[in-house]
Amino acid sequence: ITVTCLARSKTKQDSSFVWTAFINQSGWSSRGIVFLTGLLNPNFIYSGLDGAIHLAEECTHSASTIPRALISTVVIGFVSSFAFSVSMLYSFTDIEPVLASPLPILEIWSQATGSPAAATVFVVTLSVCGCFACAAALQTASRLTWSFARDDAIVFSSFLSKMNPRLGVPVNALVVNSALVFVLGCVFLGSSTAFNALVATGLILQQVSFAFPATLALWHRARGAVAFERILPRRKFRLPGPVGAVANVLTIVLGVVALVFYDFPVVMPVTASNMNYACVVIGVMGLFAVGNWVGYANKRYKGPRLD
């Protein structure tokens, strides 16, 4: 798609438009806020970054394989998405129909190729890729649910922690996750605003979940080498000290940025239909988490099982 759009586009955008133009139709007066709130969509590219971690118990040589998988995901994702973005910016001819379209990428592909049929084929291809990505996401999410249930950290743990002996798969956790995804997907039929809030919440909480261990790693590093080696002993994959510290700091900063700015409305003035309700969803999920801890996990959860 990246190559085809560039090759088929008869009129290319000027480089000054691609690399220097800043179009702000959000209503925000601050370009900084526009940029930070606009990071939400690009951030979605890395929404599956932690997937490999949840499959560590099913992976051979996980101590070295999982870090390589994580780094490969970042490198491949950045290179491919950057090339795709630049190609799309050069390929389309008129930005106004793109901004007005309910499916902007379809309009971009239609302008670039000069063929609505080709654009439709691209969308179908994207949808097929999305189906495979969804299957992979359900696989990793089921392992995450199963591991929490195995540690007796969530309600219905006795049901969710069961492993199918023949398939070697946590079928109960997989079915429950699939059902929840189906229900959440149906939200879009009723309100795209509510659905977008759910998607934003997932990205926010993911970045925050990355920031917590990074904060603990920095704290133990500050206490000295002995304390740091106690929680992160010698291992096959290890970043040099300064590189690891910088990575942890950047992870924390991104977590804070996501927690604050991904809750901002992307359009001003704010109305009931364009409000970003991610903060509401986070609050409700927080109540469920506190309720689960107070009513169940507080008396049963003893920490993760490492056997």
N, C-alpha and C positions, 0 to 999 in steps of 0.2 A: 504493500500500500504506500509506504514511504517513497519508494522509487517510482512507482506508477504515477502518483500524483505529480511529482516533479517533471516526469517525462511527458505527461499528457497535457499539463497546463500550458496554454498558449501564451498567457500573459503572466509574468512574474511580478510580485510585489517588489518595490524598491528596498534595498538593504537598509536604508534609513528607517523605513517603516518597521521592518522586522526587528532591528536591534535597538532602536532609540524611541520609537513612538510609545506614548503612554496614554491610553484612552480610558478616561474615567467617566462613566455614566452611572455611577453608584449613588451619587448624592453626597458622599463623604467629601469633605474639603481637604482632608489630609491624605496625601499619596502614601504615606507610611501605613496608615490603617488599611487603605485599599490593598496595598501589597500584602500585608500580613493576613488579612481576611481572605485574600485570593489564594493563599497557599493551601487552602483546604482541598481543592480539587487535585493539584499536583501531589499532595501528600497521599492521596488515595492510591497512587501508584505503588507505594510501599506498605499498603495495608496488610499484605500477607507476609511481611518481613519475618515475623516470629514463627511462622508455620513450621519450619524445620525443627525448632526447639521442642515442639510438642511431640515430635516423632523420634526423639533421641533414644528412647528405650527400645525402639524397633530398628535401630540403625547400628551397623557394625562400625567399630572404631569411632564412636560418636564424639569423643573428645577432640578429634581433629577434623572429622567430616562435617559436623554441624557448623563450626566457625567458617569453614570454607564455603559451605552452602549460603551462610548469611552474607559473607562478603561478596560472593558471586551474584547474589540477588541484587545487592546494591549497585555493583558495577554494571551488570547487564541491564538492570532497570534504568539506571541513569543514562547510559549510552544510547539505548534504544529509544527511550522516551524523549531525550534531547534531540536526537536525529529526526524523530517523528514530528516533534513540535516545530522545529525549524522548517522542515519540508512543508508542513501544512501552512505555515505563515507565508512562505514564498508562493504557494500554489494557488490560493484562492484570490479572487479578483475584486469582490465587493463585500465589505465588512458589514454593511447595514442589514442585508438579508440574513447574514450569519447571526447577528445579534437578535434579530426578530424571530428566528426560527425556534420552534420548540425542541428541535434536535439539531443543534448547530453543526455537529460533525458531519451529518448527512448533507447539509447545505455546502459545507466546505468541499466534500468529496465530489458533489455534483458540479460545483464550479470548476474544480481542478481537472476533472476528467472530461467535462463537457457531456457527460452521459448519466442521466438519472438511473439507468439500469445498472451501470457499473457501481454507482454509489450504493445502490440497494444491495448488490452482491457483497460489497465491503461491509455493510451493516450486518448482513447475515453471517459473514465470516466472524465479525466481532462478537456477535451473539453466541456463536458456537464456541469460541474461545472462552466466553464468559461462563458457559455451562461447565466446561472442564475446570475453570478456576473455582466455580462454586462447589464442585465435587471435592476438589482439593481442600477448600476452606472447611467444608463439613467434616472431612476426614480429620484435619488437625483440631477443629473445635471439639469433636467427639472425644479425642484423646485428652484434651484439656479438661473437659467435663468429667471424664472417667477418672483422671488422676485426682481431682478434687474429691470425688466421691470415694475413691479408694482410701484417701486420707481422712474420710468422715468429716469433711469440711462444709458440705452443703446438705440441704434437706433431701430426703429420698435417696440417701447414699447407698442403702442396701440394694435398691433397684438399679441405680445408675452405674454402680461399680461392677456389675456382673459382666463377665467376659464370655463370649461364645466359645466353648472349647473346640468346636470343629472349625470355625472360621478364624479364630484368633482375633476377633474384632469385638469391641464393646458395642454390641448391637443396640442395647437399650439407650445408651448415651447418644448413639448416632441417630436413632429414630426421634428421640426427644429434640435434639438440635435441629433436625430437618423440619420437624413440625413447627418449632418456634420460628425458623427462617421463613416458612410458608406463611405463617400468621403475620409476621412483620412485613413480608412482601405485599400482603393484601392491604396493608395500611396505605400504600401508594394509590390504590383505587379510590380511597376515600379522601385522602389529603396528601398532596405532594409535599406540602410544608412540613407535616408531621414526619413523613418518611425521610426527608432531607435532614431533619433534626436527629433521627435515629442514626443515620449514616455519619453525621458529624460527631455524634456522641461516641460512636465506635472508634473513630480516629483520635478523638481527644483522650479517651481512657487508655487507648493503646500507647500513646506517647507518654502519658502520666505513668503507666505501668513500667515503661522503659526507664523513666527518670528515678523511680524509687531505688532499684538496685544500683544505679549509677551513683546516687547520693550516698548510699551505704558504702560503696567501694571507695569513694573519695574520703569519707569520714574515717574509715579504717586505715586508708593510706596515710592520712594526716596523723594518726596515732602511732605510726611507725611500721617498720617492715615486718616485725613479728606479728602484730595484730592483723596486718594485711595478708600475710601468708597463712594465717589461721583460717580465714574465710575463703581465700583463693590460693590454695596450695599450688606447688609447681605442677604445671600441666603441659601437654604437648603444644597447644597453641597459646601463645602469650605475646601480647603487644609490648614493645618497649615502654618503660615507665612513663616518660613524658607523653608519648603518643596515646597511651591508654587514659592518662589523666585528661588530656585535651578532649578525647572522644567522650569521656564521662561528662565533662563540663558542657560540651555542645549538646549532649543528650538531655541534660537537665534544662538548659536554656530552651531547647525546642519543646520540651514538656510544658514549661511555663508559658511559652508563646501560644501553644495549642490550647492550654487550659483557659487562657484569657481571651485571645483574639478569635478563636474558632467559635466562641459563644456570641460574638458580635453579629448584629444583623448586617447582611451584605448590601442592603439597599436602604437609603434614607429618602424621605422620612419613613419611619417605621409604622406599619399597619399590622392588623391581625393576620393578614395573608402573607406578608413578607417577613414577619418576625422570625428570628432564629430561636427556636424553642429547645436548643440543645441543653441549655442550663436547666430547664425544667426536667428533661429526661434524666440528666445526671442526678438531679435531686431525688427523683423517684427511685432510681437505681440505688442511690446511696441509702435510702430508707429500707429498701429490700435487703441490702447488704448488712446494715446494722441489725435489722430484724433477724436475719439468718444467723449472725454472730451471737446475738444475745439469746435467742430462743433455741439455738441448736449447736453451732460449732464451738461456742465457748466452753461447753462441757465435754465435748467429744474430740475436737481436733487437737492432736498432740504434735503437730509438725509434719513435714513431708516424709514419706517413707523412702529411704535410700537403698533398700535392699533389692 
